[in-house]
Amino acid sequence: ESVTALLMFAYSFLAMTAYNIIQPLTRSKLIASLGAVNVPYVVFGSGLIIGGLMLGYTRFYSALPRRWALPITQALMAAMMLVFWALFRVAGEWVSVAFYLWGLLLGVLLISQFWTLANGIYDPRQAKRLFGFVGGGVALGGMTGAGLTAFIIERVGANTLLVWSAIT
């Protein structure tokens, strides 16, 4: 049980570190390309689009064998980070809007996948004992991702943070 708890802690830590590396990038790139006045329109549209995407994701996830669903979606999320890294080097303003949408979707996916996995691993008695520890990785990962971003962004540049996020 302790090995599983440590692995779940590591998973939550790495997932939130990766998310908190790109979270400030999604907002700053959107504002830089469209201006702050247009952000509410993108946020509203994102809510509608994410609802549809999550419906499709749920169907995709349930169609896969349980042991393959998580690794496949994690690999796709990392690959998308690398795709956005490449797109920011060559494409226009639409990439910032797509990246903002991807950042919102990534947050929903990471959280839902983690807690779906945790609920599948632990019974209610174990969950009461271990979810505090396992969930501590979320808080620590959030702080680490934000701190790491602030520490290295000047050295490596904003777009390279996408590669860092894909690796974590």
C-alpha positions as CSV (number, residue, x, y, z in Angstrom):
1,E,0.0,0.0,0.0
2,S,2.8,2.4,0.7
3,V,4.4,1.9,-2.7
4,T,1.0,2.6,-4.4
5,A,0.5,5.7,-2.2
6,L,4.0,7.0,-3.1
7,L,3.4,6.4,-6.8
8,M,0.0,8.2,-6.7
9,F,1.7,11.1,-4.8
10,A,4.4,11.3,-7.6
11,Y,1.7,11.2,-10.3
12,S,-0.3,14.0,-8.7
13,F,2.9,16.0,-8.1
14,L,4.1,15.6,-11.7
15,A,0.7,16.3,-13.2
16,M,0.3,19.5,-11.3
17,T,3.8,20.6,-11.9
18,A,3.3,20.2,-15.7
19,Y,0.0,22.0,-15.6
20,N,1.3,24.9,-13.5
21,I,4.2,25.3,-15.9
22,I,1.9,26.0,-18.8
23,Q,-1.0,27.7,-17.0
24,P,0.6,31.2,-17.0
25,L,1.7,30.7,-20.6
26,T,-1.8,30.1,-21.8
27,R,-3.1,33.3,-20.4
28,S,-0.2,35.5,-21.3
29,K,0.0,34.3,-24.9
30,L,-3.8,34.8,-25.3
31,I,-3.7,38.3,-24.0
32,A,-0.6,39.2,-26.0
33,S,-2.1,38.0,-29.3
34,L,-5.8,39.2,-28.8
35,G,-5.6,41.8,-26.2
36,A,-7.3,41.7,-22.8
37,V,-10.6,43.1,-24.2
38,N,-11.3,39.9,-26.2
39,V,-10.5,37.4,-23.4
40,P,-14.1,37.1,-22.1
41,Y,-15.2,36.0,-25.6
42,V,-12.6,33.3,-25.7
43,V,-13.4,32.2,-22.2
44,F,-17.1,31.9,-23.0
45,G,-16.4,30.0,-26.2
46,S,-14.0,27.7,-24.4
47,G,-16.6,26.6,-22.0
48,L,-18.9,25.5,-24.8
49,I,-16.1,23.8,-26.7
50,I,-14.7,22.0,-23.7
51,G,-18.1,20.6,-22.9
52,G,-18.2,18.9,-26.3
53,L,-14.6,17.8,-26.2
54,M,-15.1,16.2,-22.8
55,L,-18.1,14.3,-24.1
56,G,-15.9,12.9,-26.9
57,Y,-13.1,12.2,-24.5
58,T,-15.4,10.2,-22.2
59,R,-16.5,8.0,-25.1
60,F,-12.9,7.6,-26.3
61,Y,-11.7,6.7,-22.8
62,S,-14.5,4.2,-22.2
63,A,-13.8,2.5,-25.5
64,L,-10.2,1.7,-24.7
65,P,-9.1,-1.1,-22.4
66,R,-8.7,0.3,-18.9
67,R,-5.0,-0.4,-18.6
68,W,-4.3,1.4,-22.0
69,A,-6.6,4.4,-21.6
70,L,-4.4,6.4,-19.2
71,P,-1.0,5.8,-20.9
72,I,-2.5,6.7,-24.3
73,T,-4.1,9.9,-23.2
74,Q,-1.0,10.9,-21.2
75,A,1.1,10.4,-24.3
76,L,-1.3,12.4,-26.4
77,M,-1.2,15.2,-23.9
78,A,2.6,15.3,-24.0
79,A,2.6,15.1,-27.8
80,M,0.2,18.1,-27.9
81,M,2.6,20.2,-25.9
82,L,5.3,19.5,-28.4
83,V,2.9,20.3,-31.3
84,F,2.2,23.7,-29.7
85,W,5.9,24.3,-29.2
86,A,6.4,23.8,-32.9
87,L,3.3,25.8,-33.8
88,F,4.4,28.8,-31.8
89,R,7.5,29.0,-33.8
90,V,5.8,29.2,-37.2
91,A,2.0,30.0,-36.9
92,G,-0.2,33.0,-36.2
93,E,-2.6,34.3,-33.6
94,W,-5.0,31.4,-33.8
95,V,-2.4,29.2,-32.0
96,S,-2.7,31.3,-28.8
97,V,-6.4,30.8,-28.8
98,A,-6.0,27.0,-29.4
99,F,-3.3,26.9,-26.7
100,Y,-5.6,28.6,-24.2
101,L,-8.3,26.1,-25.0
102,W,-5.8,23.3,-24.7
103,G,-4.6,24.6,-21.3
104,L,-8.2,24.6,-20.0
105,L,-8.8,21.1,-21.3
106,L,-5.5,19.9,-19.9
107,G,-6.5,21.0,-16.4
108,V,-9.8,19.2,-16.6
109,L,-8.2,16.0,-18.1
110,L,-5.3,15.8,-15.6
111,I,-7.6,16.2,-12.6
112,S,-10.3,13.9,-13.8
113,Q,-7.8,11.2,-14.8
114,F,-6.0,11.3,-11.5
115,W,-9.1,11.0,-9.3
116,T,-10.6,8.4,-11.6
117,L,-7.4,6.3,-11.2
118,A,-7.3,7.0,-7.4
119,N,-10.9,5.9,-7.0
120,G,-10.2,2.8,-8.9
121,I,-7.2,1.9,-6.8
122,Y,-8.4,2.6,-3.3
123,D,-11.5,1.4,-1.5
124,P,-13.3,3.9,0.7
125,R,-11.4,2.9,3.9
126,Q,-8.1,3.3,2.2
127,A,-9.2,6.5,0.6
128,K,-10.0,8.1,4.0
129,R,-6.5,7.3,5.2
130,L,-4.4,8.0,2.1
131,F,-6.1,10.7,0.0
132,G,-4.7,13.5,2.3
133,F,-1.2,12.3,1.6
134,V,-1.8,11.5,-2.1
135,G,-3.5,14.9,-2.6
136,G,-0.5,16.6,-1.0
137,G,1.3,16.0,-4.3
138,V,-1.2,18.3,-6.0
139,A,-0.4,21.2,-3.7
140,L,3.3,20.5,-3.8
141,G,3.2,20.1,-7.6
142,G,1.4,23.4,-8.0
143,M,4.0,25.2,-6.0
144,T,6.8,23.5,-7.8
145,G,5.4,24.2,-11.3
146,A,4.9,27.9,-10.5
147,G,8.2,28.2,-8.8
148,L,10.1,26.4,-11.6
149,T,8.4,28.6,-14.2
150,A,9.4,31.8,-12.4
151,F,12.9,30.5,-11.9
152,I,13.7,29.3,-15.5
153,I,11.5,31.3,-17.8
154,E,14.1,34.1,-18.3
155,R,16.8,31.5,-19.1
156,V,15.0,29.2,-21.4
157,G,12.1,31.3,-22.8
158,A,8.4,30.8,-22.7
159,N,8.1,28.3,-25.6
160,T,10.7,26.0,-24.2
161,L,8.5,25.6,-21.1
162,L,6.2,23.6,-23.2
163,V,8.9,21.0,-23.7
164,W,9.6,21.0,-19.9
165,S,5.9,20.5,-19.3
166,A,5.7,17.6,-21.8
167,I,8.6,15.9,-20.1
168,T,7.1,16.1,-16.6
